[in-house]
Amino acid sequence: MSDLTVAKTIAKQMGGTRKLSMFVGATSFGGEENALSFRFKGSKKANMVKVTLTPLDLYKVEFSKIVKYEQKEIATFDGIYCDGLIDLFEKTTGLYLNF
């Protein structure tokens, strides 16, 4: 069984899985050793995000669009601090995680 501490921390930094589910319809949460990915609804730009912790203790954030069985990369951002995850998500997707 793998350790999903990093994935849980990323989810918490983005408001928690419950808030993500309520605000953007987040589903299909997937945790890896150093990453969290999930699908979401409501954005015409992207519908999936993967947040990966890098060795520099910063994040790489990859947005993509999945249509049928095809995944198309939309945007990738490197060197993101934890307090910038929500803002980056909102600006890139047009969806909001805060009131």
C-alpha positions in Angstrom: 0.0 0.0 0.0 1.5 3.3 -1.0 1.7 6.4 1.1 -0.7 9.1 -0.1 0.3 11.8 2.4 1.4 14.2 -0.4 -1.9 13.7 -2.3 -3.9 14.3 0.9 -1.9 17.5 1.6 -2.4 18.8 -1.9 -6.1 18.2 -1.6 -6.2 20.0 1.7 -4.2 23.0 0.2 -6.9 23.3 -2.5 -9.7 23.4 0.1 -10.3 19.6 0.6 -12.0 16.9 -1.4 -15.4 17.8 -0.1 -15.1 21.5 -1.2 -13.6 20.5 -4.5 -16.5 18.2 -5.1 -19.1 20.8 -4.1 -17.6 23.7 -6.0 -16.4 22.1 -9.2 -17.9 18.7 -9.2 -14.5 17.1 -8.7 -14.5 13.3 -9.2 -12.0 10.5 -9.9 -9.5 11.6 -7.3 -6.2 9.8 -7.9 -3.3 9.8 -5.5 0.3 8.9 -6.3 3.4 9.1 -4.2 4.0 12.8 -5.0 0.8 13.8 -6.9 -2.9 14.3 -6.9 -5.1 14.3 -9.9 -8.9 14.7 -10.3 -11.5 15.4 -13.0 -13.9 18.3 -12.7 -16.9 19.8 -14.4 -18.0 23.3 -15.6 -15.0 24.5 -17.5 -14.8 24.6 -21.3 -11.0 25.0 -21.1 -10.0 21.8 -19.1 -11.6 19.0 -17.1 -8.7 17.4 -15.4 -5.8 18.6 -13.3 -2.7 16.9 -12.0 -0.6 18.5 -9.2 2.8 17.1 -8.6 5.2 17.9 -5.8 8.7 18.5 -7.2 12.1 18.0 -5.5 12.3 21.8 -4.9 9.2 21.6 -2.7 7.2 23.5 -5.3 4.4 22.2 -7.5 4.0 21.3 -11.2 0.4 21.8 -12.3 -0.9 20.2 -15.5 -4.3 20.9 -16.9 -5.8 18.8 -19.6 -9.1 18.1 -21.4 -10.4 14.6 -21.8 -12.9 14.0 -24.5 -14.1 10.4 -25.0 -10.8 8.5 -24.8 -8.4 11.2 -25.8 -6.5 13.4 -23.4 -5.2 16.8 -24.7 -2.7 18.8 -22.6 -4.0 22.4 -22.2 -1.4 24.1 -19.9 1.5 23.2 -17.6 2.8 25.5 -14.9 6.1 24.9 -12.9 7.3 26.4 -9.7 4.0 27.0 -8.1 3.9 27.6 -4.3 1.2 25.9 -2.2 -0.6 29.2 -1.6 -0.9 29.8 -5.3 -2.7 26.5 -6.2 -6.3 27.8 -5.8 -5.6 31.1 -7.6 -3.9 29.2 -10.5 -6.8 26.7 -10.7 -9.4 29.5 -10.8 -7.5 31.6 -13.4 -6.9 28.6 -15.7 -10.3 27.0 -15.5 -12.6 30.0 -14.9 -14.1 28.1 -11.9 -14.1 29.2 -8.3 -13.0 27.4 -5.2 -13.8 30.4 -2.9 -17.0 32.4 -2.2 
